[in-house]
Amino acid sequence: MATRAQAAQGGARTSLGPVVARRCLCTAYRSHQFYDVEKEEARRHIRVVGTVPNDRQWVPDRVCECLGCGKRFQVEQGEYHHPWWKWTESKAPKTIV
């Protein structure tokens, strides 16, 4: 029987079934427009590290860093019938906290 570490690396099975590698919460940001930057920061999932002017919106884009893995995102906030946030992964260097 494989250990959990071996199973996570090679996709082996344990007596409980296949081991699924854990992914960071930030992997969901790009596929859903309802992750509010302020709420994610209050939950300590990300931190805002800067802003970038956005001529198309009333508020500047925010540069956010995931506290779990260090990925950076540029987040555009907009409104239509409801507020939305578009998370785009940034190519800025990652820093791990």
C-alpha positions as CSV (number, residue, x, y, z in Angstrom):
1,M,0.0,0.0,0.0
2,A,1.3,3.5,-0.9
3,T,1.8,6.2,1.7
4,R,-0.3,9.4,1.3
5,A,2.8,11.3,0.0
6,Q,3.6,8.6,-2.6
7,A,0.0,8.5,-3.6
8,A,-0.3,12.3,-4.0
9,Q,2.8,12.3,-6.3
10,G,1.9,9.3,-8.4
11,G,-1.8,9.2,-8.2
12,A,-1.7,5.8,-6.4
13,R,-4.6,4.3,-4.5
14,T,-4.9,3.8,-0.8
15,S,-7.3,1.5,1.1
16,L,-9.7,4.5,1.1
17,G,-9.7,4.9,-2.7
18,P,-7.7,7.3,-4.9
19,V,-5.9,10.2,-3.2
20,V,-6.9,13.6,-4.6
21,A,-4.2,16.2,-4.5
22,R,-5.3,19.4,-2.7
23,R,-5.4,22.5,-4.7
24,C,-5.3,26.1,-3.5
25,L,-8.6,27.9,-3.1
26,C,-7.5,30.6,-5.6
27,T,-7.9,28.1,-8.5
28,A,-11.6,28.9,-8.4
29,Y,-11.2,32.7,-8.8
30,R,-10.8,32.7,-12.6
31,S,-13.9,30.6,-13.3
32,H,-16.4,32.5,-11.1
33,Q,-17.2,36.3,-11.1
34,F,-18.6,36.4,-7.6
35,Y,-15.4,36.4,-5.5
36,D,-15.5,39.8,-3.9
37,V,-11.9,41.1,-3.2
38,E,-12.9,42.7,0.1
39,K,-14.6,39.5,1.4
40,E,-11.7,37.3,0.3
41,E,-9.3,39.7,2.1
42,A,-11.4,39.6,5.2
43,R,-11.3,35.8,5.1
44,R,-7.5,36.0,4.9
45,H,-7.4,34.2,1.6
46,I,-5.7,37.1,-0.3
47,R,-4.1,40.4,0.4
48,V,-4.3,43.5,-1.8
49,V,-0.8,44.6,-2.7
50,G,-1.6,47.5,-5.2
51,T,-3.9,49.1,-7.7
52,V,-3.8,49.6,-11.4
53,P,-5.9,52.4,-13.1
54,N,-8.7,51.1,-15.3
55,D,-10.3,53.7,-17.6
56,R,-13.3,51.4,-18.3
57,Q,-14.5,51.2,-14.7
58,W,-15.2,53.5,-11.8
59,V,-12.7,51.8,-9.5
60,P,-9.1,50.9,-10.2
61,D,-8.2,47.2,-10.7
62,R,-6.6,45.7,-7.6
63,V,-3.5,43.5,-7.6
64,C,-4.1,40.7,-5.1
65,E,-1.8,38.0,-3.8
66,C,-3.0,34.6,-2.6
67,L,-1.9,33.9,0.9
68,G,-2.0,30.1,0.2
69,C,0.3,29.8,-2.8
70,G,1.6,33.3,-3.6
71,K,-0.1,33.6,-7.0
72,R,-0.9,37.2,-8.0
73,F,-4.1,38.3,-9.8
74,Q,-5.2,41.6,-11.3
75,V,-8.9,42.0,-10.4
76,E,-11.3,44.2,-12.4
77,Q,-14.5,45.1,-10.6
78,G,-17.6,46.0,-12.6
79,E,-21.4,46.2,-12.3
80,Y,-24.3,45.3,-14.5
81,H,-27.3,43.9,-12.6
82,H,-25.0,43.0,-9.8
83,P,-21.3,43.6,-8.9
84,W,-18.8,41.2,-10.5
85,W,-15.0,40.7,-10.2
86,K,-12.8,39.4,-13.1
87,W,-9.7,37.7,-11.7
88,T,-6.8,37.4,-14.2
89,E,-3.6,35.7,-13.1
90,S,-0.7,38.1,-13.2
91,K,2.8,37.3,-14.4
92,A,4.3,39.3,-11.5
93,P,6.8,37.4,-9.3
94,K,5.2,35.3,-6.6
95,T,6.1,35.9,-2.9
96,I,5.2,33.3,-0.3
97,V,4.1,34.7,3.1
